[in-house]
Amino acid sequence: MPEYQHEDPWKWQLLRAVGHRFGLKTFIETGGYHGGTMEALRGHFERLCTIEYGDGLFEDIYRREIPNVLCLKGDSGRVLRQFLMFLDGPALYWLDAHPSGGDSAEFVGESIIQRELRAVFDRGYDGDVVMVDDIGHPGLTDDVILGITGLYPGWTVQFYGEFPLRFALIVKGAG
């Protein structure tokens, strides 16, 4: 498996552990980059879905032909909402859609994370677990996460680490 910048094995270990702790069989990520996360998690979840905005990055993921992985292309805030109309059961969401420099896709407009969180929260599924990566990037702050989460009763958020290794764990229902 080729290694790329921004793909951190410790994060894959964390995602496996969270998925196991909550008994989740479905994993959904936004901002798939080159597909390393899908490759690393393929044997740990029954169903995986990645949503990538950048043309070249999407092609890198798609060409890997990873079993049990659905590759979707487009604006994750919109695509995620559409995809969730067809999803049954709880899922682990890894929201990592932000420009990271280098060959990552650039996106201009309303904060991507706000639209992604609204899509998941509007679904309102007890047992869903959301992890938001790289908190501290422009537009991706504690206040943004707390502002959206506060609009949806029943969701709780905890923050861990320091930027650039800061992330949030958001749970619906009993965790």
N, C-alpha and C positions, 0 to 999 in steps of 0.2 A: 504494500500500500504506500503510495507516494506521500511524503510529508509536505505540508504547506504552512506558511505563516498563519497565525491566528487559530490554529487547531491545537488544542491543549488536551493531552491525555488525562490530566487530573479532572477536567470537566467531564469527560466521558465516564470516568469512574464515579463521579458524583451523580450523574444522570442515571447510571445503572442502579446505584444505591437508592436513590429517591424512588425510581420506578418500582424497585423491589419492595421498599418499605410500604408503599401505598398500594401494592398489588396491581399495578397498571400494565396492561398488555399493548396499549397504543401509545406511540410517541410521535409528536408533531413538532417540527422545528421551522422557524422562519429565519431567513438569512443562512442558507445552506452552504455558502462559500464553495469549496471544491468537493464537498461530500464526505469529508473525513468522519464527521459525526455519524452519518448514516452507516458508513462502513464499520465503524467501531461498535455500534449498537445493534447491528442486524440480528445477532443471535440472542439478544436480551429482551426483545419485544416482538410480539407476533405481527404487528402492523406498524409501519413507519411511513411518515409523510414529510417531505421537505418542500418548502416554498422558497424559490430564489428569484430575485428581480433581474439580476444581470444576465445578459445573453450568454457570454462566455462561461460564466460560473455555472449556469444551468446546464449547459452542454457538458461541462466536466462531470457534473453529478450524473446526468442522464447516461453518458457513455460508460460509466462504471457498471451499469446493469446489475445493481445490487438487489438480491432477492427480497421480496416483501416490502419494497420501497416504492412509494408513489411519488413521482417528481412532478411538482406543479410550478408553472412559470408565471410571474407577474407580481403586482403590488400585493404584498402579503396582507395588508389590512383589508383588502377587498377579497382576495382569493380565499383567505382563511374563513371569512364569514360565509362564503358560498359553500366551501367544503364542509363546514360544520353542520350544514342543513342535512347532510347525509350520514353523519357520524352517530353511531349508537355506542353507549357506554362511556366510562370515564377515560381520560387521556392525560398524559404528561405533555405539557407544552414547553418548549424551549424557545423563548422569544429572544432572538439575537439579530434582529433586522435593523442595522444601522450602518452607515458608511464607515468603513474602517481604514480607508486609504488604500494604497497599492492598487490591486486589481478588483477591489470590491466595487459594487454598483453605487453610484451616487443617486440620491433621491432628494427631491425638493418638495416641500409642502408640509401639511400638518404632521405632527409627530407620528411616526409609524407606530410606535408602541401604544399610543392612545387608541388608534383604530384596532390594533390587534387585541388589546385587552378588552375593549368594548365587544368585539366579536365573541370572545370566550365568555365574558361575563353575561352577555345577553343570552347566550345558550343556557346558562344557569344550571349546569349539571353538577349535582352533588358528587363528590369524589374526584372532580377535576383538580389537577395540580398544575400551577403555572410557575415556571422559573424564568426570570428576566436576567439576562447576562449583560455584563459590561456597563453597569450603572455608573454614570459619571461622564459618559460621552455627551456631547451637546444634545439637548432635548431629551435626554434619558437620565433624569435625576430622581432622587428619593421623592421630591415634591410632586413630580409628574405621576409617579407610580401611586403615591398616597392619594393624590387628587382623584384619579380614576377609581381606585379601589374603594374610596370613601363613598362613592355614588352607588355602590352595590352592596346592600346588606348581606351578611353571611360570608363574605370573603375576608380573610385575614392575611396580613402581609408581615413577613419578617425579613430584615436585611442582614447580610453577612459579608464580611471582608471589607477591604479598602480598595478604592480604584487603583489600578485597573482590574483588580480581581474581585470586584464588588458585584453581588447578585442579590435578587429577591426571590423568596419562596412565598407563593400566594396559594392558599388552599380554600376550597369551597366545602362547607359542611364540616363534619367531624374529621379531624386529621390526627 
